[in-house]
Amino acid sequence: MQIIQSVAQMQNLALAWRREGKRVGLVPTMGFLHEGHLSLAQKAKEQNDLVVMSIFVNPIQFGQGEDYEVYPRDLTRDAALAEAEGVDYIFAPQVAEMYPKGYNTFVEVFGLTDTLCGASRPGHFKGVATVVTKLFQIILPTTAYFGQKDGQQVAVIERMVQDLNMPLSIVRVPIKREPDGLAMSSRNVYLAEAERKEAPVLYQSLLFAQQAFQKGEMSAAVLKALVQKSIKKASLAKIEYVELVDASTLLPIEKVEDKAMLALAVFFGSTRLIDNIMLEPEDRK
């Protein structure tokens, strides 16, 4: 496995792979890898000739007062984990490589970014769309792999790829969870012991709503109320949002009549956790 930090070197390799007709899978990450990231690498390995994992903590997707400076970083650890999964190359550029002096071009997807996390994190998805576009241009992947935990992010990237006619496929990989149900996240390391004990309530609450849906409940108000009531039993949890949205448009719905996403964001202290499940009418009894 090779670690590449130069944009020019990465792009030259990518152009050579394209000329050779190789299938290239890209796993974009911000590092501090966990089993969720590694599941993306495993899927990419199954489906491609080469796998590139990007490790880049992207400053322009962090808002003022967010955790950019303290976001966990450990490239040596990450490289060992990635190599064990068969990743061929790690692209780990410096910020100055990605955003040199005078940089002033950004990509923005409207509509899908107005709700859920976009409502409380202005500019976040503009930063995400911009860096992912740059990664696509540098690495020229055939397919890119994203985790369903960031359900809104995947929807934004899918729309961007469609609208800008980008010649690649996006693959969603299911959420990887701890044994107690907590969605794996690099931010889980921030949780204090008491917070970590309560955090599984997020997935438990989503499951309560899913069970109600499978028994015939279709009202968004009722399903959201079930989740909120359950989460409020955790004394350290502070709800930012619980929303039920159309899976394609991410617009709030009143009734589940098509594929929908039940999503939440909750603070434990200063740690913001997100999670979601998909509700599909064909799954109802």
C-alpha positions in Angstrom: 0.0 0.0 0.0 1.2 3.5 -0.8 0.3 6.8 0.9 0.1 9.7 -1.5 0.0 13.3 -0.3 0.5 15.1 -3.7 -2.6 16.0 -5.7 -0.5 15.9 -8.9 0.9 12.5 -8.2 -2.5 11.1 -7.3 -4.0 12.5 -10.4 -1.3 11.2 -12.7 -1.8 7.7 -11.3 -5.6 8.1 -11.8 -5.1 9.1 -15.4 -2.9 6.1 -16.0 -5.5 3.7 -14.4 -8.2 5.2 -16.7 -6.0 4.6 -19.8 -5.6 1.0 -18.6 -9.3 0.6 -18.1 -9.0 -0.3 -14.5 -12.0 0.0 -12.2 -11.2 2.2 -9.2 -13.2 2.3 -6.0 -12.9 5.4 -3.8 -13.7 5.4 -0.1 -13.7 9.0 1.1 -13.1 9.4 4.9 -11.8 11.9 7.4 -9.8 9.2 9.0 -9.7 7.8 12.6 -11.1 4.7 11.0 -13.6 2.3 12.6 -15.5 -0.8 11.3 -17.9 1.4 9.4 -15.2 2.8 7.2 -13.6 -0.6 6.9 -16.9 -2.0 5.6 -16.8 0.5 2.8 -13.3 -0.6 1.9 -14.4 -4.2 1.9 -17.2 -3.5 -0.5 -14.9 -1.5 -2.7 -12.4 -4.3 -2.7 -15.0 -6.7 -3.9 -16.1 -4.6 -6.8 -13.0 -2.9 -8.2 -9.4 -3.6 -9.5 -8.0 -0.9 -7.2 -9.2 0.8 -4.0 -8.2 4.3 -3.0 -9.1 5.6 0.5 -8.9 9.3 1.0 -8.1 10.6 4.5 -8.6 14.3 4.8 -10.2 16.3 7.6 -11.9 18.9 5.4 -11.9 22.3 7.1 -14.5 23.9 5.0 -17.3 21.6 6.2 -16.8 22.5 9.8 -18.7 25.6 11.1 -17.5 28.1 13.7 -17.2 26.5 17.1 -17.3 22.9 15.7 -14.6 20.3 16.4 -12.2 20.8 13.4 -9.1 21.5 15.5 -9.6 18.5 17.9 -11.1 16.1 15.4 -9.2 12.8 16.0 -6.4 12.1 13.6 -3.9 9.2 13.5 -2.6 8.4 10.0 -0.3 5.7 11.1 -3.1 3.8 12.8 -5.4 4.4 9.9 -2.9 3.2 7.3 -2.4 -0.1 9.1 -6.1 -0.7 9.3 -6.6 0.2 5.6 -3.8 -2.0 4.5 -5.2 -4.9 6.4 -8.4 -4.5 4.4 -6.6 -4.5 1.1 -6.7 -0.8 0.3 -4.1 -0.1 -2.4 -3.6 3.6 -2.0 -4.3 6.2 0.7 -4.6 9.8 -0.5 -3.9 12.0 2.4 -3.2 15.5 1.2 -2.4 18.6 3.3 -5.0 21.4 3.5 -2.7 23.6 1.4 -2.7 21.0 -1.3 -6.5 20.9 -1.5 -7.1 24.6 -0.9 -4.1 26.6 -2.0 -3.8 30.3 -1.5 -6.4 32.2 -3.5 -8.8 29.2 -3.7 -12.3 30.5 -4.3 -14.4 27.8 -6.0 -17.2 25.9 -4.3 -20.0 23.4 -5.2 -23.4 23.7 -3.6 -26.5 21.5 -3.8 -29.7 23.3 -3.0 -32.9 21.9 -1.6 -31.6 18.7 -0.1 -29.3 20.7 2.2 -32.0 22.9 3.8 -33.3 20.3 6.2 -32.0 17.9 8.9 -28.3 18.6 9.6 -28.2 21.4 7.0 -30.7 23.5 9.0 -28.3 23.8 12.0 -25.0 23.6 10.1 -25.0 26.3 7.5 -22.3 25.8 4.9 -21.6 22.2 6.0 -22.9 20.5 2.8 -21.3 23.2 0.6 -18.0 22.1 2.1 -18.9 18.4 1.7 -19.9 18.8 -2.0 -16.8 20.8 -2.8 -14.3 18.4 -1.3 -16.0 15.3 -2.8 -16.1 17.0 -6.2 -12.3 17.6 -5.9 -11.7 14.0 -4.8 -13.7 12.8 -7.8 -11.6 15.0 -10.1 -8.3 14.0 -8.6 -8.9 10.2 -8.2 -11.3 9.6 -11.1 -13.1 6.7 -9.4 -15.4 4.3 -11.2 -17.4 4.0 -8.0 -17.4 5.8 -4.6 -18.7 4.3 -1.4 -20.5 6.1 1.4 -22.1 5.0 4.6 -25.8 5.2 5.2 -25.2 6.7 8.7 -24.7 10.0 7.0 -28.0 9.5 5.0 -28.4 13.2 4.1 -24.8 13.4 2.9 -25.3 10.4 0.6 -28.4 11.9 -0.9 -26.6 15.2 -1.5 -23.7 13.4 -3.2 -26.1 11.3 -5.3 -27.9 14.4 -6.5 -24.7 16.3 -7.3 -23.4 13.3 -9.3 -26.7 13.2 -11.2 -27.0 16.9 -11.8 -23.4 17.4 -12.9 -23.3 14.3 -15.1 -20.3 12.9 -13.2 -19.3 9.6 -14.8 -19.3 7.4 -11.7 -21.6 5.3 -9.5 -22.4 5.9 -5.8 -22.8 2.9 -3.5 -24.6 3.2 -0.1 -23.3 0.8 2.5 -25.4 -0.1 5.5 -24.7 1.4 8.9 -22.2 -0.5 11.0 -23.1 -0.6 14.7 -21.6 -1.5 18.0 -23.0 -4.6 19.7 -25.4 -2.4 21.7 -26.7 -0.7 18.5 -24.8 2.6 18.6 -23.9 3.7 15.1 -20.1 3.7 14.7 -18.6 7.1 14.4 -15.2 8.7 14.9 -16.9 11.2 17.3 -17.9 8.4 19.7 -14.5 8.7 21.3 -15.7 12.1 22.7 -18.4 10.5 24.8 -17.9 10.4 28.6 -18.5 7.0 30.2 -22.1 8.0 31.4 -22.9 9.4 27.9 -21.7 6.3 26.2 -23.9 4.2 28.4 -27.0 6.2 27.4 -26.1 6.7 23.7 -27.6 3.3 22.5 -31.0 4.9 23.2 -30.8 6.5 19.8 -31.0 3.3 17.9 -33.5 1.7 20.4 -35.8 4.7 19.8 -35.6 4.3 16.0 -36.4 0.6 16.4 -39.5 1.5 18.5 -40.8 3.6 15.6 -39.9 1.0 13.0 -41.8 -1.6 14.9 -44.8 0.7 15.1 -44.5 1.3 11.4 -44.3 -2.4 10.6 -47.6 -2.9 12.5 -49.3 -0.3 10.4 -48.6 3.2 11.9 -47.9 5.6 9.0 -48.3 9.0 10.7 -45.1 11.0 10.8 -46.2 12.9 13.9 -46.9 9.7 15.8 -43.6 8.0 14.7 -41.5 11.0 15.6 -43.3 11.3 19.0 -42.4 7.7 19.8 -38.7 8.4 19.1 -38.7 11.7 21.0 -40.4 10.2 24.1 -37.9 7.3 24.1 -34.9 9.5 23.8 -36.1 11.8 26.6 -35.8 8.9 29.0 -32.0 9.4 28.7 -31.1 12.1 31.1 -28.0 13.3 29.2 -29.5 13.4 25.8 -30.5 16.7 24.2 -32.5 16.4 21.0 -31.6 18.7 18.1 -34.1 17.1 15.7 -36.2 14.0 14.9 -37.5 14.2 11.4 -39.3 11.9 9.0 -38.5 12.8 5.4 -39.0 11.5 1.9 -35.9 9.4 1.0 -35.4 11.2 -2.3 -36.2 14.8 -1.7 -35.4 14.9 2.1 -38.5 17.0 2.5 -40.7 16.4 5.6 -43.7 14.2 5.1 -46.9 13.8 7.1 -47.5 10.1 6.2 -45.2 7.3 5.0 -46.5 6.4 1.6 -43.2 5.9 -0.2 -39.6 5.1 1.0 -38.8 7.4 3.9 -35.9 8.1 6.2 -36.4 8.6 9.9 -33.4 10.6 11.1 -32.2 12.2 14.2 -29.4 14.3 15.7 -28.9 14.3 19.5 -26.3 15.9 21.7 -24.6 14.1 24.6 -22.8 17.0 26.2 -20.9 18.7 23.4 -20.9 15.5 21.2 -23.4 15.5 18.4 -24.5 12.1 17.2 -26.7 11.3 14.2 -28.5 8.1 13.2 -31.3 7.0 10.9 -33.4 4.1 9.6 -35.3 3.6 6.4 -39.0 3.0 6.4 -40.4 1.3 3.3 -44.2 0.5 2.8 -43.4 -3.0 1.5 -41.9 -3.8 4.9 -45.3 -3.3 6.7 -47.3 -6.2 7.9 
